[in-house]
Amino acid sequence: MHPASRLQSTLADYLLPGAAEVPEPRVDHMETPSPYTQFGVKGIGEGGAIAPPAAITNAINDALRPLSAELTHSPVTPRRIVEAVLAARAEQQTVPAAA
C-alpha cells in the first residue's frame, strides 16, 4: 500500500500532494463551431472573471453591515474599506438620536 493512500488521523499527518502525485495531463480537443457567428468563433473564460469581484464585494458588505458601511465602487481596496467605515461613522454622528 502506498503511504499516501492510508487514512490519516489528523491533517498534520496528511501528505500534501506534490509533483510526483499529480497525474500526467491529458488534453482533448472538441470542436463545436458556433452557428451564430461568421467564423464559428466563441468566447471563452469571460464568465469566470465576472462573478468573483461582485461576490467578494458582497461578502465584504455583509461583514461591514453592523457598522452601517457599504462599498459601492470597484475595485475594492483596503483604503476604500476604511473610507466607507469612516464615512458611516461620520454619518451616524451627524444623525440626531431618536427621542
Contact map, one row per residue, 1 for C-alpha under 8 A:
111011000000000000000000000000000000000000000000000000000000000000000000000000000000000000000000000
111111000000000000000000000000000000000000000000000000000000000000000000000000000000000000000000000
111111000000000000000000000000000000000000000000000000000000000000000000000000000000000000000000000
011111000000011000000000000000000000000000000000000000000000000000000000000000000000000000000000000
111111100000000000000000000000000000000000000000000000000000000000000000000000000000000000000000000
111111110000000000000000000000000000000000000000000000000000000000000000000000000000000000000000000
000011111000000000000000000000000000000000000000000000000000000000000000000000000000000000000000000
000001111110110000000000000000000000000000000000000000000000000000000000000000000000000000000000000
000000111110100000000000000000000000000000000000000000000000000000000000000000000000000000000000000
000000011111110000000000000000000000000000000000000000000000000000000000000000000000000000000000000
000000011111110000000000000000000000000000000000000000000000000000000000000000000000000000000000000
000000000111110000000000000000000000000000000000000000000000000000000000000000000000000000000000000
000000011111111000000000000000000000000000000000000000000000000000000000000000000000000000000000000
000100010111111100000000000000000000000000000000000000000000000000000000000000000000000000000000000
000100000000111110000000000000000000000000000000000000000000000000000000000000000000000000000000000
000000000000011111000000000000000000000000000000000000000000000000000000000000000000000000000000000
000000000000001111111100000000000000000000000000000000000000000000000000000000000000000000000000000
000000000000000111111100000000000000000000000000000000000000000000000000000000000000000000000000000
000000000000000011111100000000000000000000000000000000000000000000000000000000000000000000000000000
000000000000000011111110000000000000000000000000000000000000000000000000000000000000000000000000000
000000000000000011111110000000000000000000000000000000000000000000000000000000000000000000000000000
000000000000000011111111000000000000000000000000000000000000000000000000000000000000000000000000000
000000000000000000011111100000000000000000000000000000000000000000000000000000000000000000000000000
000000000000000000000111110000000000000000000000000000000000000000000000000000000000000000000000000
000000000000000000000011111000000000000000000000000000000000000000000000000000000000000000000000000
000000000000000000000001111100000000000000000000000000000000000000000000000000000000000000000000000
000000000000000000000000111110000000000000000000000000000000000000000000000000000000000000000000000
000000000000000000000000011111000000000000000000000000000000000000000000000000000000000000000000000
000000000000000000000000001111100000000000000000000000000000000000000000000000000000000000000000000
000000000000000000000000000111110000000000000000000000000000000000000000000000000000000000000000000
000000000000000000000000000011111000000000000000000000000000000000000000000000000000000000000000000
000000000000000000000000000001111100000000000000000000000000000000000000000000000000000000000000000
000000000000000000000000000000111110001111000000000000000000000000000000000000000000000000000000000
000000000000000000000000000000011111101111000000000000000000000000000000000000000000000000000000000
000000000000000000000000000000001111110100000000000000000000000000000000000000000000000000000000000
000000000000000000000000000000000111110100000000000000000000000000000000000000000000000000000000000
000000000000000000000000000000000111111111000000000000000000000000000000000000000000000000000000000
000000000000000000000000000000000011111110000000000000000000000000000000000000000000000000000000000
000000000000000000000000000000001100111110000000000000000000000000000000000000000000000000000000000
000000000000000000000000000000001111111111000000000000000000000000000000000000000000000000000000000
000000000000000000000000000000001100111111100000000000000000000000000000000000000000000000000000000
000000000000000000000000000000001100100111110000000000000000000000000000000000000000000000000000000
000000000000000000000000000000000000000011111100000000000000000000000000000000000000000000000000000
000000000000000000000000000000000000000001111110000000000000000000000000000000000000000000000000000
000000000000000000000000000000000000000000111111100000000000000000000000000000000000000000000000000
000000000000000000000000000000000000000000111111110000000000000000000000000000000000000000000000000
000000000000000000000000000000000000000000011111111000000000000000000000000000000000000000000000000
000000000000000000000000000000000000000000001111111100000000000000000000000000000000000000000000000
000000000000000000000000000000000000000000001111111110000000000000000000000000000000000000000000000
000000000000000000000000000000000000000000000111111111000000000000000000000000000000000000000000000
000000000000000000000000000000000000000000000011111111100000000000000000000000000000000000000000000
000000000000000000000000000000000000000000000001111111110000000000000000000000000000000000000000000
000000000000000000000000000000000000000000000000111111111000000000000000001000000000000000000000000
000000000000000000000000000000000000000000000000011111111100000000000000000000000000000000000000000
000000000000000000000000000000000000000000000000001111111110000000000000000000000000000000000000000
000000000000000000000000000000000000000000000000000111111111000000000000000000000000000000000000000
000000000000000000000000000000000000000000000000000011111111100000000010000100000000000000000000000
000000000000000000000000000000000000000000000000000001111111110000000000000000000000000000000000000
000000000000000000000000000000000000000000000000000000111111111000000000000000000000000000000000000
000000000000000000000000000000000000000000000000000000011111111100000010000000000000000000000000000
000000000000000000000000000000000000000000000000000000001111111110001110000000000000000000000000000
000000000000000000000000000000000000000000000000000000000111111110000000000000000000000000000000000
000000000000000000000000000000000000000000000000000000000011111111000000000000000000000000000000000
000000000000000000000000000000000000000000000000000000000001111111111100000000000000100000000000000
000000000000000000000000000000000000000000000000000000000000111111111100000000000000000000000000000
000000000000000000000000000000000000000000000000000000000000001111111000000000000000000000000000000
000000000000000000000000000000000000000000000000000000000000000111111000000000000000100110000000000
000000000000000000000000000000000000000000000000000000000000000111111100000000000000100100000000000
000000000000000000000000000000000000000000000000000000000000100111111110000000000001101100000000000
000000000000000000000000000000000000000000000000000000000000100110011111000000000001100000000000000
000000000000000000000000000000000000000000000000000000001001100000001111100100011001000000000000000
000000000000000000000000000000000000000000000000000000000000000000000111110000000000000000000000000
000000000000000000000000000000000000000000000000000000000000000000000011111100000000000000000000000
000000000000000000000000000000000000000000000000000000000000000000000001111100000000000000000000000
000000000000000000000000000000000000000000000000000010000000000000000000111110000000000000000000000
000000000000000000000000000000000000000000000000000000001000000000000010111111011000000000000000000
000000000000000000000000000000000000000000000000000000000000000000000000001111111000000000000000000
000000000000000000000000000000000000000000000000000000000000000000000000000111111100000000000000000
000000000000000000000000000000000000000000000000000000000000000000000000000011111110000000000000000
000000000000000000000000000000000000000000000000000000000000000000000010000111111111000000000000000
000000000000000000000000000000000000000000000000000000000000000000000010000111111111100000000000000
000000000000000000000000000000000000000000000000000000000000000000000000000001111111110000000000000
000000000000000000000000000000000000000000000000000000000000000000000000000000111111111000000000000
000000000000000000000000000000000000000000000000000000000000000000001110000000011111111100000000000
000000000000000000000000000000000000000000000000000000000000000100111100000000001111111110000000000
000000000000000000000000000000000000000000000000000000000000000000000000000000000111111111000000000
000000000000000000000000000000000000000000000000000000000000000000001000000000000011111111100000000
000000000000000000000000000000000000000000000000000000000000000000111000000000000001111111110000000
000000000000000000000000000000000000000000000000000000000000000000100000000000000000111111111000000
000000000000000000000000000000000000000000000000000000000000000000000000000000000000011111111100000
000000000000000000000000000000000000000000000000000000000000000000000000000000000000001111111110000
000000000000000000000000000000000000000000000000000000000000000000000000000000000000000111111110000
000000000000000000000000000000000000000000000000000000000000000000000000000000000000000011111111000
000000000000000000000000000000000000000000000000000000000000000000000000000000000000000001111111000
000000000000000000000000000000000000000000000000000000000000000000000000000000000000000000111111100
000000000000000000000000000000000000000000000000000000000000000000000000000000000000000000001111110
000000000000000000000000000000000000000000000000000000000000000000000000000000000000000000000011111
000000000000000000000000000000000000000000000000000000000000000000000000000000000000000000000001111
000000000000000000000000000000000000000000000000000000000000000000000000000000000000000000000000111
